[in-house]
């Protein structure tokens, strides 16, 4: 028998694990639901005979997913919007906050990376601001900005700025001196050196920072939307919890994972494009 | 010497020694290089060869002294002085061709894209890079190929002075031999002035018109300037047969083995100029005796 390639064998294992997992989940739920037999009077009085609200089996989640994904963009009022609309809101907030952060973090990171004075001057602020949980800014943001939507965007902005800033600074500071000397001996201007030598040399490190940032931003948006409410995938999860619709909760958890994976994959692609081998 | 194309005048380099004092690498070093000359500088590690190179390139400033090219003092790096670094210094995210066009476009900003590309390809061809290889990234090229690209980049810019900082130091002996010959081929078609650091005596004899010998540091000095009295074009396998070859080689080996240490460490009086002694060794007939002649001429 011909030996299968590594990727194929891995794919077969993945699919097998998926089915085993789903099967175990399905079995354990239905075992839990079965509760027949003689009941004492006390048990009948306390309602033990009625079906308990339990974790739904995967089949129910699959049916729910099919329903939701076959009509993702319906809008039936503030508490009943399609999953596509909710995710759309979340992505819009993440990308807005993220790009605002990139516009500030990358040039500032360049400055810090180029000048050790700028680095030393700004480092104390960065070290104090960086470990603050982004959600801790929420009350202050709500008070100052007076707008829940913009506050959520601000929270994304503040959480995605740090990895990009530090990685850009690190990448720029680590550009090999030889390459900078090549630029110098070719009499390149500072701007030209920055764009033709420093930027491509530091690009892999910068994009790594951008990839970490987008991951954090996607983690944070769910929590932020649970707080600000109204729209978005985070709000959707919380709203379905309040409705005790666990099927929807599980479905939306999966969707959060899938969108996060796609965002990460996009930056993985960008990372491969800017990578180089020394 | 003051009228040389490149004149190095009373160059001194001192560094703080970390104990409050100063450490003098070399002092009042003075020498000249003529237009179109190929000059190699030989010396032990730590004698300041690379420091001189960096000063000539404009990448660092001397403590004292000036370097004049065409009568004007140099300051900072310039496209007039091209550099080939030991570790190639190619930009790894660009292809071989782009690495060359990068330099050519900087040197000739008024050229069209096509002119830049044709000029670059011509120089890559001269060092033996043809066809598909020029579209590869440095990581996909061997060490020898990379250094060829680096040499092509430097020659394509047609600088007034070409500085080579141990360009073949990282290559194996066989590759080194081939590229030395290619370097000679590219150079002989031009009137390019070249200043090169090397550790390799045979390489220096093969390539140079003149070899500058440095004593050991600290307080190193350029002690001798040895003329290579072997006619060009030179081929490695032929020059070893030349009557001057071993005489010159012995002189260099003796200097680096013994005299470089004996002459080292002499502080000089203020304002004294250290110019190298010219040494000419010629055993060929018509040059006089069969014995090696050592002429020391003060310049």
Interface residues (C-beta under 8 A of the other chain):
Chain A: X178 X179 X181 X182 X184 X185 X186 X187 X188 X196 X197 X200 X201 X203 X274 X276 X277 X278
Chain B: X57 X58 X59 X76 X77 X78 X79 X81 X82 X83 X85 X87 X89 X91 X92 X93 X102 X103 X106 X107 X137 X139 X157
